[in-house]
Amino acid sequence: MSTAAETRVRRPITRAEPVAVQRNWRRAGHWAAFAGLLIFAILWLLPLLWAIDTALKPEAETTKTPVTWWTSNPSLDSFRQVLDAGDIIQWYINSFITSTMVTVLTVLTGSMAAYAFSQLRFPFRTPLFLLVMAGLLVPPQLLVVPLFSQLQSWHMINTYWGVALPQVALPIAVFVLKQFFDGIPKELAEAAKVDGAGRWYVYFRIWMPLARPAVAAVTIFSFVWSWNNFLWPLTVITSTRMFTIPLGLATVSSSYGVHYAEIMASAVLGGLPLLILFLFFQRQLVNGVAGTEIKG
């Protein structure tokens, strides 16, 4: 009896030792991962910090050697010159309007297509989905000429619709939303149909609210894609008043030659809205990219 009691007393001690070792290794792994991510974050921030630092320097100091990070005379002259050189407020408005149009239409059409591919059964469903995914392999440059000819026949050159419509077809949006819809239990739709709900009701009132992380990710992706798009606005826009931010700042910065402070200032002004957007919606973006699913 005493031997059995001693064995029962000693077992928790022998089991606790490997648990403590595993806990220490896990803690060390967490700190190593944190250190690695911190290094990558610093490397990612360096170009942004360098652009801001260069934009705040007087032009004479941007080419001074040896190169220094900080200046004793920070100045906003480069930003003032960029704002005075072009109609940047109108360009911001144009970019916001076209990017919002692209985002709304992309989420709407992409979610409908994803819902159909995920929940409905119809002929040639798999080949059609593969055809949509094949759009990821098509370079956008190949479509510039046919799209321009089509929009010209529709008299949409130099219009918001002409800038926005060709950017709506985003296969990655269909893929992300379909992957999320596949993880939603089908019992929810069956229960709703028993109560008399139709497919549109299930799509709008059940699937879309549950897919908020994926919708947020697609929203950010499409907005950033449209905001940064340079080639298509360059092709379809001929009026300076219709320029978007990338196109307008490119024309302004080209007039500066090698004035690095003004070029960096224009880059900071162009990317600032996207940075603010990411800071506010980074959690939704991470959840959407990670493919968060609802498990039944």
N, C-alpha and C positions, 0 to 999 in steps of 0.2 A: 504494500500500500504506500509506504513512504517513497519507494522508487518511482511509482507511477505519479505520485504528487509532485516529486522533484522534476519529473519529465514535463508535466503540465506547466510547471512554473518556468522552466527553462525555454520552452518552445517559443513564447513571444519574444524573448531576447534574441534568439538565433534568427527569427524571422525579421525582426526589426533592423538588423544590421544590413542585409541587402536592400531593404526599402530605403534606409538612410543613404546608402551609396547611390541608388538609382535617383533619389531626390537631388543629391548633390550634382550628379551628372546632368540631370534635367535642368537644374538651375544654371550650370555652366553652359549648357547648350543654348539656353535662352539669352544669356549675356553675350555669347559669341554671335548669335543671330542679330541681337540688337546692335552690337558693334559693327557687324558687316553692313546692316541696313543704314546705320548712321554714316558710314564711309560713303556708301552709294548716294545718300541724300546730299552730302556735302559736295560730292562730285557733280551731282545734278544741279545744285544751286550755284556753283562757281560761274558758269556762263551768264546766268541771270545777274548775279552780283557784279560781274565784270561789265556787263552792258549798262547797268545803272551807274556804276562808278565812272565809266567813260562818258556817259551822258551828262554827268554833273561836273565834269572837268572843263576848264577853258580849252578852246581848240588847240592852243599852243602846247598844252601839256599832254595831249593825247598821243603825240609822236615823240615825246621826250624820252631820252635814254639816260640812265637805266629806267626801266618801267617801274612805276610806283602804283600802289593800290589807291592810296588816299591823296587828296589834294588839299592844300591849305586855303584855297579860294574856291569853294564849291559854288556853282552858278547854275541857274535855270535858263540861261540864254539859249541853249540848244533846243529845249522844249518850246520856248517862246518863238524861236525862228521856225520850227516845224509847224506850230499852230498858225503862224502868220503866213506861211508859204502856200498853204492850200486850204480848201474848204473842209477841214477835218471833221467838224461837227456834222455836216451833211453826209460825209462818208460813214461816220458812225451810225447815223440814222439808216442809211441804205443797207449797211451790213446787218444791223439789228432786224430790219424788216425782212430782208431776204433770208437770213438765218432762221428767224422765227417761222416763216412760211415753210421752209425746208423741214424744220424740226417737227412741226405739227403734222404736215402731210406724211413725213416718213414714219412717225409713230403710228398714225392712223392706218395707212396702207400696209405697213410692215406687220402690225399686230393682227390685222385681218388675215393677211396671208399666213402668218404663223399659226393663228388659231385654226385655219382651214387645214393646213398641213398636219397639225398636231391632233386635232379632235375629230375631223370629218373623214369619211371614207368615200372616195370617188375614183373613177378610172384614171390611171396614169399618175397617181399621186406621187409616188417615189421618183419617177423620171422627171416630173415637173419640178420637184424640190431640188433634185440634182442639177437641173437646168438653171434654176435660180442661183444655186451655189456656184455654178460655173461662171457667173458674173463676177465673182471675186478674181478670176484669172484674166479678165479683160482689162487692159490698160485704158484709163479714161481718155488718153490722147487719141486712141483709135476712133472714138465716137465724136470727136469735135466737129469734123466736117459734116457728117450726116445730120447731127443734131442742129448745127447752124443752118443748114439748108431747110430742115423741117420748120424751125422756128421762124425763119425768114418768110416762108410761105404762109405762116400763120400771123405775120406782122407783129411778132413778139420781140424783135430786136430792140434793145435799149429800154426794156421794161422790167419791172420786178418779177413778173411771171416768167419772162425769158431767162432770168438769172436763176430762179428757184426751181422750176419744174424739172430740168434735166438732172438735178442733184437729188431728187426725191428717191429714185430707185437705188436703195442701199441694201445689197444682199446680206451684209453682216447684221443688219437690224432684224431681218427675218430669221436668221440663224439663232441669234441670242434669245429672241422672244420665243421661238419654237422650243428651244432647249428648256426654257423655264416652264412653258405650258405643258411639256411632257412630264414634268415633275408634280403637277397638280393632280390630286386624286380624282379619278373620273367619277367617283361616287357623288361628288358635289354636283356635277352636271346632271347625273341621273336623278338625284333627289329633287333638283330644281325642275326637271322635266315632269316628274310625277306630280308636282304642284301646279303644272300647267305653264311653266316658263318656256319660251321659245329660244331658238339659238341666239338671236340678237340680245335677248335679255341675259342669257348666260354669259355671252361675250362681254357686254358692257358692265353688268352688275356683279359678276362673280370673277371672271378670269382677269379682267383689267385691274380691278382693285387689288387682287392677290399678287399681280405681277408688277407691283410698284417698283421694286428694286431693278428689275430688268428694263422697265419703261424709263426709269431715271437714267440708267446707263445708256440706253439708246438715244435718249434726249440729249445727253451731254455729247455723245459721239457725233451725232448728226449736226448739232449746233457748232461744235468745234470744226468739223469737216467743212461745213459751209462757210464759216467765218474765215478760215485759212485758205479757202480755195482761191487760187490766183489765175489759173489758166482759163477756166470757163468765163469768169467776168471779163478777162482781157479780150476774149473772143467776141462776146455778145454785147459789150458796152462800148459805145463810141462817144458818149457825152461825159464831160468831166463831172457834171452834177450828179451823175448816176454811179460814179465810182464807188466801190466798196473800199474798206480800210486797207487790205493788202495791196490792191491795185493803186489806190491813191497815194499811199505812203511810198510805194515803189517809184512813182513818177516824181514825187517830191524829193526823195533821197537821191535820185539820179542826177538832179540838178546841183547837188552839193559836191559832186566829184569825190574827193577823198576827205571830206569833212567828217571825221569819225564820230565826233560828239553828236552831230545832227542825225547821222545814220543810226547810232545807238538809241537816241531819243525817240526816233520814229519806230524803232523795233519795240521799245518798251511801251509806247503808247498803243501799238497794235496788239501786243500780247497781254496788256493789263486786264481787259475784260475777261479773257479766258482764264487768267490766273484767279481772279475773283470768283468766277463761276466754279472752278475746281475746288477752291477752299470751302465754298458753301455746300457743295454736293459731293464731296469726296467719299463719304460713307456710302451713299447710294451707288456711286460709280464702282466702288470696290465690291459691294454686294452683287451688283449686276454682272460684273466680269467674272466673279467667282462662281456664278451659276447657282445662286441660292435656290433651293428647291423646298417644296412643301411635301413632306413625306406622309403617306397615308398610314 
